[in-house]
Amino acid sequence: MELICETKENYCTRVRVSADGELFLLCAATGNVLKCDPSGESVARTEEVVATNTTPSTFALDEGQGEGSFILANPSEGSVVLMDANACPKTLFSSFEAKPFIGPCAVAVSPVDHEVFFTDGGHEGDTSFSNPTGAIYRTVRGRKQLLALCSTGLVQPCGIAVDRNGSVFVCEQGMNRLLRFAPRGGHYVGSVFYQFSGSMGPTDVAVDGQSGSIFVTMFEPASLAHKKEGKVVVLDPSGKVSGEIVVPSTQLSSVALSVDGRCAYILSSDEVTCTSEVFRCTL
């Protein structure tokens, strides 16, 4: 485990790795996409690569649209936006069946067909035990149409990933669990893939394209944590815990994997101090 990137001016909420190993971060406060070069011997700093001029909470690399393209989930404006390589924004969707979104808050691009999957749960508190209205949507027909994967019933769906077989994994933080939606013909079947205990719940999920292992970051505010270490839970494709990655921070917000599955990149973020750190773990 090593600290490879640190910024004390940006509150970052997501880390993603491109096919050629480039490391990208999203600053939720400014909306800027940042890049970090982890190849040096010292802890790297970040540099801005795209100013989105909006306030997305999460993003996904959209490499099928060309290098430098991103999909943004923007809960404040209630939209999912494509930002192309020229930094030109295009709103993909802002409503479903004429009803505005609560606020898209996590997004992923399928490695199978490059369709977009996203959760709709708004900001923290917009969905709750008494108001479980979070949803999951997916695009079809080359992103021209939108379908509901789960139209309502979720509490804080905040992380999403799609594996090589098309199964969709969703972190439902409010219920402290990981959901799986498996494709069955022309529809999906949802189930509770793993029920966690303790902590404030899962925040992000990544799937190893080689082994099928699932990596889930767990979040605990520093003010409530009994230990200084946090963890990434590793599940095998059958849903059993196969390991844990111990991280010197409890405020874990995101995880990404290298294409070859040899490295996990884990993001720790402190919204009070605006400090963000990326740790690298060799698997």
N, C-alpha and C positions, 0 to 999 in steps of 0.2 A: 504494500500500500504506500503510495507516494502522492504528495501534493504537487500537482503539475501546473495549476493555473489559479490565479487569485486576482480579484478586483475589489477595491474598497469604495468604488464610486457607482457600482451597478448592482441592483437587486435582480438577480437572474433567476428565472423560474424553470428553464429547460436547457438541457444539453443534448446535442445530437451530433452524430459522426457520419461524414459522407463516405461514399464508396471508396474514395482514395485516401481516407484517413484524416481528413480535415475536421477540426473540432469547432462547432458553432454553439453559441449561447444566445438566449433571448433575455433582454433586460425588460422586465414588465413595466418599470417606471417610465422609461423613455420610449419603449417600443423598438429600440434599435437591436439589430442582429449583430452580434460580435463574433469575432474569430480569435482563436487561441492556438498558438503553435507550441505543442508539447514536446517538441523534439530536442530542445536545448537542455543543458545540464541544470540550469537554474529555474526557479518558478517563473512561468511565463505570465505576461500581462495580456490584456485583451486589446483588440483594435476593432473599430466599427467598420462593418462592411455594407450594411444597408440601414438607412433610416426610414422606417415604415410610416412615420408621421401619424401613428395611431397608438393604441394601448392594448395590444394583444397579451393574453396571459400565457399562451403556449404556441408552439409552432412545430411544423414537420418539414423535413427536406423533401422537395418535390423534384428529384433528379430525373424523372421521366420527362419533365418539361424543359430540361436543360440545366446546366450548371448555374447555381446562384438563384434558383427558384425556390420559393417557400410557400407553404400553406399556413395561414395565421388563424387562430381561434380568438375572436375578440368579444369577450362577454360584455364589455361596456357599450359597444355599438350593436351587439346582437347579430354578429355576422361571421361568416367564414370567408376569408379573402385569399386569393392567389396573388402573390407578389412575384413578378417575373424577374428575369435576370437584369432587366433595365430599371428595376425598382418601380415598375408601374403596377398599381393595385387594381385588381378586378374582383368585385364581390361575386362569389359563387352562389351563396344562399344566405338569406336573412330571415326566412320564415318557412313554415311547413304547412301546407294546405291553408294558406292565407293567415295563419296564426304566427305572430312574431315569436322568435326563440326567447327563452329565458336569458340565455347568454352562452354561446359555445365556449367551452373551457378546456377541451383537450382534443387533439386531432392527430390522425395517422394516415399514411398512404399505404395501401395494400401492395405488398411485393408481388402479388399474383396478377392483378390487372390494373394497378395504379388508380383504382377508385379511392375516394376519400371517405374515411370514417371519423365521426366526431361525437363528443358528448355535449349535452346541453344542460348545464346545471347552474349557470350564472356564477356570481361571486359567493364566497362563504356566507352561509345564512339564507341564501335565496331558495334553497331547498333544505328541508329538515324532516325530523320524524313526524311532525304534525303537518308537513307540507311536502310529501315525497313526490315531487313532480319532475325530477330529472329524467332525461331521455337520451337515447343514442340513435344516430342517423347514419345512413350510408348513401353514397351516390351510385347511380347505375347508368348504363348507356353512355359511357364516356363522360361522366359527370354532368349530364344534361338533365337528369331526373333525381329526385330525392325520395328515399323510402325510410320508414321508421324501423329500426332494429328492435327498439324498445321504446314505446311511445310515452311512457310515464312510469312512476313508481320508484324512482331511484333517489338516493340521498347523497348529494355531493359526488357525482361521477366525475373524477378529476384526472384520470390517466387512461390511455388507450394504446393498444398495439395490435397488429395483425401478423399472424405467423405465416410460414410458407405454404401451409395447407388452407389458408383462408379463415382460420378460426380467429375470433376477435376477443381480446382480453381487456377487461375494464376494471379499473380501481374504483370501487364505491367506498370512498373514504368515510362517509357518515355511518356506514354499516360495518366498517372495518373488515372488508372482504374483497376478494377478487372474483369477478364474474367471467364466464366464458360463453361465447355464442358461437356454436359450431355449425357450419353450413351443412344442410341436409336437402339436397336437390335445389329447389329454387327458394328455400327459406332457411332461417337460422333457428336453432334450438338453444335457449339460454339455460344456464345453471350456475349454482355457486361452485366455483372451482376450488376455492380455498377460503376458510374462515380464520382470520387472524384473531389474536387476543392481545390486550394491552395496547399502549401507544394511542396516538390520535388517528391511526389508520394509514393505509397505503396512499402514496401520492403519484407514483409513476410506475410504468411497467415496460419491460423490453424483452424480446424473445430472441434467443440465439438461433440464427438461421441454419446452423450446422447441427446442433444437438437437439434443438427444440426446447431447451431449458428456459424457464421463465424467471426473470429477475425483477423483484419488486422492492422499491424503496419505502421505508417506514418512517413516519414523521412523529416527532415529539418536541414540543417547544422546550427551549433550554430552561425556562423557568419551572417546568414541571418534571424535567428529566432527573432520575435518580442516579444515572451514570452519565459520563461524558461521551460514551460511545453509542453510536447508532448502528443500524444494521440494514443490509439488503438481504431479503429472504430469497433463496434460490429454490425453485420448485422443478421437479422433473415433469415430463409430458403427461404423467398419470396423475399429477396433483399432489405428490408427496414431497415433503421438504428434503432436499438433497444436500443443502448446505446453507451457510450464512457468510456474508462478507461484513466484517466489523469495520466501522468507519469512525474516525475521531471527531464525530459531530452527530447530534441527534436530529438536526433540522434538515433532513434530506428531502429534496424536492424533485430529483430527476435522476434517471439512469439511462445510459446508452451503451451499446456494445459495438466493438469493431466488427467489420464484415467477416473476418476470419474467426471470430468468437474467442480470441485470445486475451482480449482486454475489456474490462468494464470501466466506464467513466461515470463517476458518481458526483452529483452536484449538491452542495450544501449551501443554503441561503439564509441570511439573517436580515429580515426586513426592517429591524430596528436600526442596525448599524450600516445597512446597505452593503454588507460584505458577502461576497460569493466565492466559493472555493470549489475547484474540481479535483477530485482524487482519482488516481488510476490504479486499478488492481489487475495484476496479471493472473489469468485464470489457468 
